[in-house]
Amino acid sequence: MEKIYIICVEDQREVLNTIATQLSSLDQYVIIEECESALEAEELIEEIDTKGDFIAVVVSDHVMPGKTGVELLTTLHNDQRFSDTKKILLTGQATHMDTIQAINMAGIDYYLEKPWQADDLLHKIKILLTSYIIQKGLNYKLFLEVLDQETLFGLLKQTP
């Protein structure tokens, strides 16, 4: 069975640990990976893709050394292999222009400002994970415990 990944990208280890902890209720169903830079995330994404596994969601900080979160998510958005991958930009320092660029060029699904609410992040991840699994035609029944039920029922109603 193919594995499903959620990748968290944040250059501050303490914040990255917080994100991973807040998503830990999902780790029996998906693999949560932590990356401290966009470059590290890109290398991991290539590795996962080479194995034939799935990258359901990428949660990225914006302001990082080297490549920004918007640049990382834009690269991902423009790569046809990851057209279904969902994206969240998580930041406390993005300008209005950064936000517009993230929406227009990176196709982000959600923008969350720091500090965020743990339950809000988890809920949004569950919504995106549900959408991804249905879009990819994966066996959603294996993930029922962690999927967003409202989103699931809405998407199943649309499927013939």
C-alpha positions in Angstrom: 0.0 0.0 0.0 1.3 3.5 -0.9 2.0 5.8 2.0 0.5 9.3 2.4 2.7 12.1 3.7 2.1 15.5 5.3 5.2 17.6 5.1 5.8 20.5 7.5 8.4 23.1 6.6 9.6 25.6 9.2 13.1 26.9 9.9 12.6 27.3 13.7 12.9 23.8 15.3 10.6 24.8 18.3 7.8 25.8 16.0 8.3 22.7 13.8 8.0 20.5 16.9 4.8 22.3 17.8 3.2 21.7 14.4 4.2 18.0 14.5 2.8 17.6 18.0 -0.5 19.2 17.0 -0.8 16.8 14.1 0.3 13.7 16.0 -3.3 12.4 16.1 -2.9 11.7 12.4 0.3 9.7 12.6 -1.3 6.3 12.7 -2.8 7.0 9.2 -0.2 9.3 7.5 3.5 10.0 7.8 4.3 13.4 9.1 7.7 14.7 8.0 9.5 17.7 9.3 11.9 19.8 7.2 13.8 22.9 8.4 14.2 24.4 4.9 12.6 24.6 1.5 15.7 22.8 0.1 15.3 19.9 2.6 11.6 19.7 1.7 12.3 19.6 -2.0 14.8 16.8 -1.6 12.2 14.9 0.5 9.5 15.5 -2.0 11.6 14.0 -4.8 12.4 11.0 -2.6 8.8 10.4 -1.8 7.7 10.8 -5.4 10.4 8.3 -6.5 9.0 5.7 -4.2 5.5 6.2 -5.7 4.0 7.5 -2.5 1.7 10.4 -2.0 2.2 13.9 -0.7 -1.2 15.0 0.5 -0.4 18.3 2.3 2.5 20.6 2.6 2.4 23.1 5.5 5.1 25.8 5.1 6.3 28.8 6.9 6.9 31.7 4.6 10.0 33.6 5.9 13.0 31.1 5.8 16.6 31.4 4.8 17.2 30.6 1.1 13.9 29.9 -0.5 10.7 31.3 1.0 7.6 29.3 1.7 5.8 31.0 -1.2 8.6 30.0 -3.6 8.6 26.4 -2.3 4.8 26.2 -2.7 4.9 27.9 -6.1 7.5 25.3 -7.3 5.2 22.5 -6.0 2.1 24.1 -7.6 3.9 24.3 -11.0 5.0 20.7 -11.0 2.3 18.5 -12.6 3.2 15.5 -10.4 1.9 17.4 -7.4 -1.2 19.1 -8.9 -3.4 17.5 -6.3 -1.1 18.2 -3.3 -2.8 20.7 -0.9 -0.9 23.6 0.5 -1.0 25.7 3.6 1.1 28.9 4.2 1.7 29.4 7.9 3.4 32.7 8.8 3.5 35.7 11.0 5.6 37.9 8.7 4.1 37.8 5.3 3.2 41.1 3.7 0.0 41.8 1.9 1.9 41.3 -1.4 3.3 38.0 -0.2 -0.2 36.8 0.6 -1.5 37.8 -2.9 1.5 36.0 -4.5 0.8 32.9 -2.4 -2.8 32.7 -3.5 -2.2 33.6 -7.2 1.1 31.8 -7.9 1.3 29.0 -5.4 -2.4 28.1 -5.3 -2.4 27.8 -1.6 -5.5 26.3 0.0 -5.2 28.0 3.4 -3.3 30.9 4.8 -2.8 30.8 8.6 -1.2 33.5 10.7 1.1 32.9 13.6 0.1 32.3 16.3 -2.5 29.9 15.0 -5.0 27.8 16.9 -4.0 24.1 17.1 -7.6 22.8 16.5 -7.9 25.1 13.5 -4.7 23.8 11.9 -5.7 20.2 12.6 -9.2 20.8 11.2 -7.9 22.4 8.0 -5.4 19.5 7.5 -8.3 17.0 7.9 -10.3 18.8 5.3 -7.4 18.9 2.9 -6.5 15.3 3.5 -10.0 14.3 2.9 -10.1 16.2 -0.4 -6.8 14.7 -1.5 -7.7 11.1 -0.8 -11.0 11.4 -2.7 -9.3 13.3 -5.6 -6.7 10.6 -5.9 -9.3 7.8 -5.7 -7.6 6.2 -2.7 -9.6 3.9 -0.4 -11.0 6.5 2.0 -12.4 3.8 4.3 -8.9 3.1 5.5 -8.7 6.7 6.8 -12.2 7.3 8.2 -11.0 8.0 11.7 -9.1 11.1 10.6 -11.1 12.4 7.7 -13.3 15.4 8.0 -16.8 13.8 7.8 -18.6 16.9 6.4 -16.1 17.2 3.6 -16.2 13.5 2.9 -19.9 13.3 2.6 -20.0 16.4 0.4 -17.4 15.0 -1.9 -19.0 11.5 -2.0 -22.4 13.1 -3.0 -20.6 14.6 -6.0 -19.0 11.3 -7.1 -21.1 9.3 -9.5 
